[in-house]
Amino acid sequence: MRDVSMAVTIDCGADEIETAAAFWAAALGYDRVLPGYLVDPAGVQPRLSFEVVPEPKTVKNRWHLDLYVDHLDALQSKVDELVALGATEGLHFEEPAHGYTDVFTTMLDPVGNEFCVCAPHVRVEDGAALE
């Protein structure tokens, strides 16, 4: 039995909360149960909470969300879908790391928060998936 669950809280300005919550609800297929509170309808993934803070974002996030597609072939179409929802496409990377593929595109959500769209990591040697 699990005794904790997880939510990710994203700070934003009062004028950004609606845009941010609407984008992430659409991007993840989450339900908005409160204006700034999103839940995975399957109850599997972490909840997202958008909190209004008085100070503006001034530097790069110290951490970010990674959205994984099921297959490498789906990466660009997911990026395109997110751009259509208001995200900004950044740089694309394809570099092996520690013997596994590392393919991802950096992005910004509509209010400037960094995130990445990633392909699954597979072992370069034999194509086995990272478990």
Residue pairs with C-beta under 8 A, 6 or more apart in sequence:
5 46
5 47
6 46
6 47
7 46
7 47
7 48
7 49
8 46
8 47
8 48
8 49
8 65
9 48
9 49
9 50
9 51
10 20
10 24
10 48
10 49
10 50
10 51
10 113
11 51
11 52
11 53
11 57
12 20
12 50
12 51
12 52
12 53
12 57
12 111
12 113
13 52
13 53
13 56
13 111
14 52
16 111
17 35
17 36
17 50
17 52
18 35
19 86
19 110
19 111
20 50
20 109
20 110
20 111
20 113
21 32
21 35
21 36
21 38
21 48
21 50
22 32
23 85
23 86
23 87
23 109
23 110
23 111
24 30
24 38
24 48
24 50
24 109
25 31
25 32
25 38
26 85
27 67
27 82
27 85
27 87
27 109
28 38
28 40
28 45
28 48
28 67
29 40
29 41
30 38
30 39
30 40
30 41
30 45
30 48
31 38
31 39
31 40
31 41
32 38
33 39
36 49
36 50
36 51
36 52
37 47
37 48
37 49
37 50
38 47
38 48
38 49
38 50
39 47
40 46
40 47
57 111
57 112
57 113
60 114
61 113
61 114
64 113
64 114
64 115
64 116
65 115
65 116
66 104
66 115
66 116
66 117
66 118
67 78
67 82
67 115
67 116
67 117
67 118
68 117
68 118
68 119
68 120
69 75
69 78
69 117
69 118
69 119
69 120
70 120
71 119
71 120
72 101
72 103
72 119
72 120
74 119
75 103
75 104
75 105
75 117
75 118
75 119
76 105
78 117
79 89
79 105
79 107
79 117
82 107
82 117
83 89
85 110
86 109
86 110
87 107
87 108
87 109
87 110
88 107
88 108
89 105
89 107
90 105
90 106
90 107
90 108
91 105
91 106
92 104
92 105
92 106
93 102
93 103
93 104
93 105
93 106
94 101
94 102
94 103
95 102
96 102
96 124
99 123
99 124
99 125
100 121
100 122
100 123
100 124
100 130
101 119
101 121
101 122
101 124
102 121
103 118
103 119
104 116
104 117
104 118
104 119
105 116
105 117
106 114
106 115
106 116
107 114
107 115
107 116
107 117
108 114
108 115
109 115
120 129
120 130
121 129
121 130
122 128
122 129
122 130
123 129
123 130
